[in-house]
Amino acid sequence: MLHLDRALWYSGWDGELMAELIPASYGWFVVVLGQGLFATDDRCYASAGVLPLLTDAGFKLEQAVWSSRASCAYGSNPF
């Protein structure tokens, strides 16, 4: 299970879709990309939960491989 730390930027791959979880000043930016196409982009407040946004976009959490790196919180989506 993915345990999110707001000091980290996460990149995940489920074999079909790429997910980026980017810390924001109020929660997270959630970006899901697949096969060269944009799938979803949403803002998620910390209290709302990030994982439902990923699964609603078709991202397969149980198959995902994640990497992370230290990051500051962004005021706007860096993409």
PyMOL commands that set and color helices and strands:
alter all, ss='L'
color gray80, all
select helices_A, chain A and resi 51-56+61-63
alter helices_A, ss='H'
color red, helices_A
select strands_A, chain A and resi 8-13+17-23+27-34+37-45+65-70
alter strands_A, ss='S'
color yellow, strands_A
deselect
rebuild
show_as cartoon
